[in-house]
Amino acid sequence: MTYRSIFVAGHRGLVGSAVVRNLRANGYANLILRSRDELDLRNSQAVHDFFALEKPEVVIDAAARVGGIKANVDFPAEFILENLQIQNNVISASFESGVEKFVFLGSSCIYPKFAPQPISEDALLSGVLESTNEPYAIAKIAGIKLCQAYAREYGKNFISIMPSNLYGPGDDFDFDKSHVVPALIRKVHQAKVKGEDQILVWGSGSPRRELLHVDDLADALRFLLENYHSPDIINAGYGEDITIRELVAIISEIIGCKARLIFDHTKPDGTPRKLLDSSRLRNLGWRPRLTLHEGVRQTYDWFLRTSYADVVL
């Protein structure tokens, strides 16, 4: 199945830009794209006016305020408020303008901090959330429930996908906002450039993370757009996880840095483990393509072409 017009919300972000690349590579030519300057998704009237004018057939909502542990801890009010504003506006406008299919992008952080591993979709709302990203998670859960409410009450084809931790070209390497892979790539790169003999890493190094390349997620989103029509949430993960310590070692090997790792136990670890059970997606016939080594190498090559690679603090 193909669609005539698709609005990709947040098309300049990590996920949105990958979605645009994937859709175009698979023959979707009529994409509706707006930058933040052109359309502020936090502005309800502007969003509803845009939908009334453009009337997209499909919406892929990859727009969100995102960040790593530090950003979530520093700005909890902004993370819950802005994400609620964005998704409420986009989801309600999609319903009111008659959007045929809506794809909502959630997050693995919606699941309880101590959920049984691997985490199945049924774990949602079964326990306490991780405190460092609770505001973001609550906003995302609200978005899921709004999509499900429109499906149940009005029969809308609004689906929700929960990805594992993401990384790849287009990621944010700002230490104040970045997630684990870009933060570690920049930190290891700077240690190599400066000739440092040790690298200080947040936390104990023991938490385990499942890392999915953003191009694989974009492919999964397109696959689900074409083949999945249930309001039940569905996980999209890589299928394996590694410790932060192992991840730093892989990044150091790829970058060619031999500095010794020092772990700062005074900094938060976050959730001890987040491995998703993606069997529902696998059973539909989708698999990731990029290995972690291939994906990290590709991401580092992209990083070297950015201005961050020239910044040595």
C-alpha positions as semicolon CSV with decimal commas, in nm:
position;residue;x (nm);y (nm);z (nm)
1;M;0,000;0,000;0,000
2;T;0,122;0,350;-0,082
3;Y;-0,019;0,687;0,016
4;R;-0,068;1,007;-0,180
5;S;0,062;1,261;0,074
6;I;0,253;1,224;0,400
7;F;0,327;1,494;0,655
8;V;0,646;1,413;0,845
9;A;0,637;1,621;1,163
10;G;0,987;1,694;1,293
11;H;1,155;1,614;0,961
12;R;1,482;1,785;1,056
13;G;1,539;1,578;1,368
14;L;1,725;1,250;1,406
15;V;1,422;1,030;1,336
16;G;1,237;1,263;1,102
17;S;1,530;1,310;0,866
18;A;1,582;0,931;0,851
19;V;1,211;0,881;0,779
20;V;1,230;1,127;0,490
21;R;1,533;0,945;0,345
22;N;1,359;0,609;0,371
23;L;1,027;0,723;0,227
24;R;1,193;0,889;-0,072
25;A;1,409;0,583;-0,135
26;N;1,091;0,374;-0,143
27;G;0,901;0,586;-0,393
28;Y;0,709;0,828;-0,171
29;A;0,750;1,159;-0,353
30;N;0,470;1,374;-0,212
31;L;0,604;1,455;0,133
32;I;0,478;1,758;0,324
33;L;0,757;1,912;0,530
34;R;0,767;2,219;0,753
35;S;1,053;2,353;0,962
36;R;0,999;2,485;1,314
37;D;1,024;2,840;1,179
38;E;0,751;2,765;0,927
39;L;0,519;2,582;1,168
40;D;0,544;2,587;1,546
41;L;0,377;2,262;1,649
42;R;0,325;2,400;2,001
43;N;0,085;2,659;1,854
44;S;-0,259;2,498;1,841
45;Q;-0,418;2,748;1,600
46;A;-0,124;2,735;1,361
47;V;-0,129;2,355;1,356
48;H;-0,503;2,331;1,294
49;D;-0,484;2,595;1,019
50;F;-0,201;2,402;0,853
51;F;-0,395;2,074;0,857
52;A;-0,710;2,240;0,728
53;L;-0,511;2,376;0,433
54;E;-0,283;2,083;0,347
55;K;-0,512;1,790;0,442
56;P;-0,238;1,522;0,446
57;E;-0,351;1,164;0,400
58;V;-0,090;1,029;0,644
59;V;0,100;1,181;0,937
60;I;0,422;1,043;1,084
61;D;0,479;1,224;1,411
62;A;0,854;1,233;1,483
63;A;0,840;1,576;1,646
64;A;0,935;1,600;2,012
65;R;1,158;1,770;2,262
66;V;1,420;1,505;2,334
67;G;1,745;1,473;2,529
68;G;1,960;1,252;2,747
69;I;1,964;1,213;3,124
70;K;2,111;1,559;3,191
71;A;1,855;1,743;2,979
72;N;1,566;1,548;3,129
73;V;1,685;1,618;3,484
74;D;1,750;1,988;3,417
75;F;1,426;2,067;3,230
76;P;1,142;1,840;3,351
77;A;0,870;2,105;3,308
78;E;0,969;2,178;2,950
79;F;0,989;1,810;2,862
80;I;0,637;1,730;2,978
81;L;0,469;2,054;2,869
82;E;0,619;2,093;2,520
83;N;0,571;1,729;2,428
84;L;0,209;1,738;2,543
85;Q;0,152;2,054;2,341
86;I;0,310;1,914;2,026
87;Q;0,140;1,577;2,024
88;N;-0,201;1,702;2,139
89;N;-0,205;1,958;1,859
90;V;-0,084;1,720;1,588
91;I;-0,303;1,425;1,689
92;S;-0,624;1,628;1,734
93;A;-0,568;1,821;1,410
94;S;-0,508;1,493;1,228
95;F;-0,841;1,363;1,353
96;E;-1,030;1,681;1,270
97;S;-0,886;1,706;0,917
98;G;-0,961;1,345;0,832
99;V;-0,610;1,198;0,826
100;E;-0,635;0,836;0,709
101;K;-0,341;0,701;0,907
102;F;-0,139;0,843;1,195
103;V;0,195;0,703;1,315
104;F;0,295;0,810;1,665
105;L;0,654;0,766;1,779
106;G;0,685;0,676;2,144
107;S;0,990;0,564;2,343
108;S;1,115;0,269;2,544
109;C;1,120;0,500;2,850
110;I;0,741;0,461;2,876
111;Y;0,800;0,125;3,042
112;P;0,854;0,074;3,417
113;K;1,208;0,107;3,550
114;F;1,214;-0,254;3,668
115;A;1,002;-0,416;3,398
116;P;1,074;-0,785;3,328
117;Q;1,329;-0,826;3,048
118;P;1,286;-0,830;2,756
119;I;1,008;-0,574;2,790
120;S;0,682;-0,668;2,623
121;E;0,420;-0,417;2,519
122;D;0,198;-0,546;2,802
123;A;0,438;-0,393;3,058
124;L;0,300;-0,043;2,995
125;L;0,168;0,114;3,319
126;S;0,258;-0,195;3,524
127;G;0,511;-0,022;3,752
128;V;0,704;0,291;3,852
129;L;0,885;0,487;3,582
130;E;1,254;0,586;3,586
131;S;1,261;0,920;3,770
132;T;1,517;1,090;3,546
133;N;1,291;1,080;3,239
134;E;0,948;1,048;3,400
135;P;0,808;1,379;3,261
136;Y;0,901;1,282;2,903
137;A;0,764;0,931;2,953
138;I;0,434;1,057;3,092
139;A;0,389;1,285;2,793
140;K;0,455;0,996;2,555
141;I;0,211;0,771;2,743
142;A;-0,053;1,042;2,709
143;G;0,009;1,049;2,333
144;I;-0,033;0,672;2,310
145;K;-0,358;0,686;2,504
146;L;-0,493;0,969;2,287
147;C;-0,421;0,770;1,971
148;Q;-0,590;0,465;2,122
149;A;-0,888;0,674;2,229
150;Y;-0,942;0,800;1,873
151;A;-0,912;0,443;1,747
152;R;-1,159;0,306;2,000
153;E;-1,414;0,588;1,984
154;Y;-1,397;0,678;1,616
155;G;-1,232;0,379;1,448
156;K;-0,926;0,579;1,340
157;N;-0,616;0,402;1,210
158;F;-0,380;0,565;1,460
159;I;-0,082;0,345;1,556
160;S;0,200;0,384;1,810
161;I;0,556;0,248;1,782
162;M;0,798;0,220;2,075
163;P;1,165;0,223;1,965
164;S;1,466;0,127;2,172
165;N;1,753;0,375;2,223
166;L;1,835;0,540;1,890
167;Y;2,152;0,672;1,731
168;G;2,283;0,760;1,387
169;P;2,351;1,044;1,140
170;G;2,173;1,363;1,240
171;D;2,211;1,297;1,613
172;D;2,273;1,578;1,863
173;F;2,630;1,580;1,997
174;D;2,578;1,865;2,242
175;F;2,684;1,733;2,584
176;D;2,394;1,913;2,753
177;K;2,131;1,744;2,533
178;S;2,280;1,431;2,379
179;H;2,188;1,067;2,435
180;V;2,441;0,800;2,523
181;V;2,594;0,714;2,181
182;P;2,659;1,069;2,054
183;A;2,780;1,181;2,398
184;L;3,031;0,896;2,414
185;I;3,143;0,940;2,053
186;R;3,223;1,305;2,116
187;K;3,388;1,233;2,451
188;V;3,612;0,958;2,310
189;H;3,695;1,163;2,001
190;Q;3,803;1,457;2,214
191;A;4,018;1,233;2,433
192;K;4,195;1,104;2,122
193;V;4,248;1,451;1,974
194;K;4,379;1,592;2,305
195;G;4,595;1,288;2,373
196;E;4,432;1,222;2,711
197;D;4,511;0,898;2,891
198;Q;4,168;0,855;3,053
199;I;3,801;0,912;2,977
200;L;3,546;0,999;3,247
201;V;3,210;0,830;3,185
202;W;2,885;0,900;3,374
203;G;2,758;0,628;3,605
204;S;2,885;0,280;3,683
205;G;2,904;0,148;3,329
206;S;2,681;-0,148;3,421
207;P;2,341;-0,040;3,276
208;R;2,248;-0,227;2,961
209;R;2,110;-0,053;2,654
210;E;1,955;-0,180;2,332
211;L;2,071;0,043;2,048
212;L;1,885;0,071;1,717
213;H;2,024;0,265;1,421
214;V;1,785;0,540;1,317
215;D;1,781;0,423;0,954
216;D;1,656;0,085;1,074
217;L;1,386;0,255;1,278
218;A;1,282;0,461;0,976
219;D;1,251;0,140;0,775
220;A;1,043;-0,015;1,054
221;L;0,815;0,290;1,062
222;R;0,754;0,265;0,686
223;F;0,696;-0,109;0,716
224;L;0,439;-0,056;0,992
225;L;0,277;0,229;0,801
226;E;0,214;-0,015;0,518
227;N;0,141;-0,332;0,716
228;Y;0,020;-0,259;1,070
229;H;-0,326;-0,128;1,155
230;S;-0,382;-0,199;1,524
231;P;-0,408;0,059;1,805
232;D;-0,205;-0,179;2,025
233;I;0,144;-0,040;2,076
234;I;0,430;-0,226;1,907
235;N;0,799;-0,236;1,999
236;A;1,081;-0,174;1,752
237;G;1,422;-0,283;1,881
238;Y;1,754;-0,424;1,768
239;G;1,711;-0,747;1,961
240;E;2,030;-0,739;2,171
241;D;2,169;-0,512;2,440
242;I;2,515;-0,432;2,579
243;T;2,652;-0,255;2,887
244;I;2,762;0,107;2,874
245;R;3,114;-0,018;2,951
246;E;3,103;-0,245;2,644
247;L;2,963;0,037;2,433
248;V;3,247;0,273;2,525
249;A;3,496;0,000;2,439
250;I;3,339;-0,043;2,093
251;I;3,339;0,332;2,031
252;S;3,702;0,360;2,149
253;E;3,805;0,079;1,913
254;I;3,632;0,240;1,614
255;I;3,777;0,585;1,689
256;G;4,121;0,444;1,770
257;C;4,147;0,579;2,124
258;K;4,335;0,379;2,388
259;A;4,254;0,600;2,689
260;R;4,160;0,426;3,015
261;L;3,793;0,438;3,120
262;I;3,702;0,599;3,454
263;F;3,339;0,567;3,569
264;D;3,187;0,844;3,780
265;H;2,962;0,661;4,027
266;T;2,824;0,991;4,159
267;K;2,631;1,039;3,833
268;P;2,297;0,863;3,769
269;D;2,281;0,537;3,575
270;G;1,920;0,570;3,469
271;T;1,719;0,253;3,409
272;P;1,937;-0,054;3,478
273;R;1,824;-0,236;3,164
274;K;1,596;-0,166;2,868
275;L;1,575;-0,455;2,624
276;L;1,254;-0,462;2,424
277;D;1,062;-0,770;2,323
278;S;1,013;-0,695;1,952
279;S;0,867;-1,033;1,862
280;R;0,540;-0,878;1,739
281;L;0,733;-0,677;1,480
282;R;0,963;-0,970;1,392
283;N;0,660;-1,195;1,340
284;L;0,524;-0,946;1,088
285;G;0,843;-0,995;0,885
286;W;1,069;-0,699;0,968
287;R;1,433;-0,724;1,080
288;P;1,704;-0,458;1,142
289;R;1,986;-0,447;0,887
290;L;2,277;-0,259;1,046
291;T;2,501;-0,418;1,311
292;L;2,605;-0,205;1,606
293;H;2,965;-0,183;1,480
294;E;2,850;-0,076;1,132
295;G;2,608;0,177;1,276
296;V;2,855;0,334;1,520
297;R;3,120;0,359;1,247
298;Q;2,872;0,528;1,014
299;T;2,766;0,766;1,291
300;Y;3,129;0,855;1,371
301;D;3,198;0,923;1,003
302;W;2,900;1,159;1,002
303;F;3,020;1,322;1,325
304;L;3,358;1,396;1,166
305;R;3,179;1,608;0,904
306;T;3,009;1,825;1,169
307;S;3,137;2,128;1,357
308;Y;3,136;1,927;1,682
309;A;3,437;1,730;1,561
310;D;3,642;2,051;1,566
311;V;3,543;2,146;1,921
312;V;3,797;2,035;2,179
313;L;3,711;2,155;2,529
